[in-house]
Structures are given as C-alpha cells and as structure tokens.
Amino acid sequence: MNFPVELSTLPAYRAIGRSGRLSVLVALASYGTSNNSHLDRLIREYGSMPFDVDIVILSNIEKKPAPGIECRVGLPSKDPWSLPFAHKALFAERVDRYDLFIYSEDDILITEGQLRAFLEVTAALREDEVAGFIRKEQSSDGRISYPDMHDEFHWDAASLRSRAEFVLARFTNEHAACYVLTQSQLRKAIASGGFLVEPYEWKHDLLCTAATDPYIQCGFTKLVPVSRLDDFTVHHLSNKYAGKVGVTEAEMRAQVDTLLQLAAGPGAPAALLEGETKLWRRMYSKDYYERPSRDLIAAIPPGVRTVLSVGCGSGATECALAERGLQVVAVPLDPVVCGRAADKGVEMVFGDFRIATEKLRDQTFDCILFANVLHLVGDPVEVLSMFRSAMAENAVAIIQTPNMRSVPELLRRLRHPHRYRGLESYHRSGVHISSIARVRDWCDRSGLTVDRTVGMPHPRAAFARGRSELLDLAMSPNFIAVARKDASAKGARATP
C-alpha cells in the first residue's frame, strides 16, 4: 500500500526509508491463551495500517490467529517470564529489512496515529534520545488511570527539554510494555553490546527488563513528549491494574501541566534527592506516593502546632496533618509530584537540602519529619545538622527509615544474597544501611538525642505488636526514632 504523501515528507521518514512505503516489524510476546482476544485486536489494528507490516508472535505454544502471521515458539530460558527476550534475536536477524521495529506485549494497543506521532517527534530528537510511551488503563466505570506511576517512579523535572515545538521529559519508570525504534536506533542498540544479552533482571523483573533494555542498557534516553501526551499514551487493554496501582487521570494531568509550566519558565527547581536506589528491584527506594502512616502521625507529640516535612512526595501525610489543623511546611522531593498537596494548603519550599535550609533560616518548627529519606542522602549527619537549627526549643525530629537489621530483612539477605550486591557501599547502592543503632549514631553526631524508638511490624507480624518493645523492633522492617536537641551540643559533631 502507498505511504501517505503528507507523512512521506517528514524528515523522520526520510531518515529511515525512501521506498515510498514504511516497513514495520512487530514482535508480540504472547504467553498462553488468556490474552488471545487482545492479541486478535492488535493484529486487526496493525493490519489496518497503510504500512507494510509483518507480525511475529513470540509464544510458548503454537498460534495461528490470522493468515500471514508468523509464530515463533520457544523460551529463551527455563523461566517462562523470559519469553519477551526472544524478540531481541528476531530484531537483530532482520535489522536490515525494516524501517520501524515495534516490540509489545500482547495487550498493548499502539495506533497508526501514535506511530505517525513517533515519526514526527523522532525527527526533532538527538541521536541518543528515543520517543517513548506511557500506559493507561480504563476501569469498568470508565475512569482512566496510569499504572506505571507508582512507588518511586516519577517525572524527572531536571530532564525537561524542548525539541522543535515539542516539550519532553523523562519518566523514571522506563517500562510501558512496548517500545518503538527506527532502524538506525536499533543498530545503535545492538552495537552498544547491551541489547543482545541473556535474560536477566535487576532494576525490573524479567518481563519489564526485556522491554526497557534499549534505555537502561543501550545508551538511549527515553523521553515522553508531555506536550503531546495523548499521542504517546498507549492503552493496556487488559486493564489489570485499574483502580489498584497507579494514579488517576486528574493526578497525571496535573503533573503534566506542572511540567509544561516549568518548561515555559526559567527552569525547574532542584530536586531534593535521588529517591531510587541502585539495588535489585530498587529496594529501599523512596515511595513518592506514600499513604498516611498511622505510626508516624501517632509519634507526633500532643501540643505540636507547626510541622516541617522533609522529603514530601505526593503529600498524603502532610495533607492529613493539615486537615487536623496543623501548620505544615514541606520540602518536596521535586516540584512536580507535590502539586496536589500544595493545592490543599501545604506550603512548599523547593530546592535541595542546602537551598531549603537557607530559605527556612528565619523559621522554627515544633516537629520535623524525615519520612524514609535519610538513608538515601549522601551524608545523613549533615542533613540532620542542617535542619537542627529549624527546631524550636522543645521540638522533636521524627525519623522513619527501613530497619535493615530486622529479623525479616536479615533472613531475606540469607536467602537471596545476590539481591543485596553493593549494599555495603553507598556509592554502589545509593543507600546507607539503616538500623536502630545507626540512626542513634546519626542523631548523636548531629546534636540530637533519641528519646524513643517505635517498631513498625509488617502486617503479617501484627501478632507481635505491643507484646514487647524488643520483639516489635526485631520484627519491624521499618521503625520510627523520636529525637530532641541535645542541650550540650552546639551543632553537628565531627564525622569520623
């Protein structure tokens, strides 16, 4: 079929083909039969496009859903989750034969309009940049949500950039269960040495790793065109996470609006810290969407009227405190994720730790919260010392952090030692080992004294809660330390 004239004039098209037709290879990973109805829909969608499209199904069983559809049966390893890695050898074998290469799970709908948008944006990008997608889902009542935005994943405001008329940003969750590469981009990925690799997992599980290696292993930066978000939002047809994981459409739109405002201004404020660790499956990372913690709120003493929260994410805890009548000021993780909390009356102070403390130099607070942030900073003693001056005379510092010396954590390390590779080094892992003794030491060297420590047992260990303080702490994967100013200390103590 002839390639549309208006698209054939795009620089992106001229860069990848001159035949008058766009040739596309689509690899669809399809395990078992549960998604066959979605697979059929994808095949119909690709078949309706005015391009020369070849579809190859990668499966553990033979499938012939339509004439002309090729099926490759076999797993790259004994693990059934390794199936998506099979597309890499296929792409390498046929790199010379196609203009575009699409990898997708069997329930990700990519439309003709989205491929056109990809080509249009690609023409404006640099060689190490790839236009990428983000997933949406729709619940039974029609509500849209975005499942890829959860835990530590967020928009990187520092990555904002303009290319031609497009505004783009990096989303720290590279996984969208699909990607599109031009022939040139695929060649670079293969040449990098990071594409044709055996199945493995580290930052993501096997399924996600196969779909993110072009960005994580091959030197490309995945950028989502936020000024054209709908064109780069693909429907996850199974809607399996709708209402369970991710953020609402309103939250996503609000964050994208903030990104566009930042792009139009003088630049984004500095992020507070790097919230994602370098460990297996991103262990101990900061959750940007933490729910209000009953234990953390209960640790705030009666009589507290002013609270400074250092490391505010989406702000659920901060909003809960504001609703109780407390005056809440927050130093957010970044200028994007905290927007809804700001709308609900939480005052934001943007910048890194040093900038924030400078802005707060004339204020003091009854309580300072450090919720799962100190183990992620380069020098916890320095950070505690910096904010010590913002504590009123009888103020408390409340520190919540992982208890990496708890019984559950030690047992996991014994069972899966490889997952903790590099943990002893902050440089390699992006995290300090935090324990009750370590936090006491951080406080002591920053001029604070820990009054009490409260365990936060895992729900499965709820039977142990309250039986004894020692048992609570031993079984708690997280804990809270409540500290006050050491009257004999004048500031931070020397770090050995």
Secondary structure, DSSP 8 states (H G I E B T S, - for coil): ----HHHHTSHHHHHH--SSS-EEEEEEE--SSTTHHHHHHHHHHHHTSSSEEEEEEEESS----STT-EEEE--SSSSGGGGGGHHHHHHHHTTTT-SEEEEEETTEE--HHHHHHHHHHHTTS-TTEEE--EEEEE-TTS-EEETT--TT--EEEEEEEEETTEEEEEES----SEEEEEHHHHHHHHHTTSSS-----SSS-HHHHHHHHHHHTSS-EEEEEGGGGGGGEEEETT-TTTTTSSEEHHHHHHHHHHHHHHHHSS-----S-----SSGGGTT---TT----HHHHHTS-TT--EEEEEEESS-HHHHHHHHTT-EEEEEESSTTTTHHHHHTT-EE--S-HHHHHHHTTT--EEEEEEES-GGGSS-HHHHHHHHHTTEEEEEEEEEEEE-TTSHHHHHHHHH-GGGGTTTT-HHHHS-----HHHHHHHHHHTTEEEEEEEEE--GGGGGGTTT-HHHHHHT-SEEEEEEEE-TT--S-----
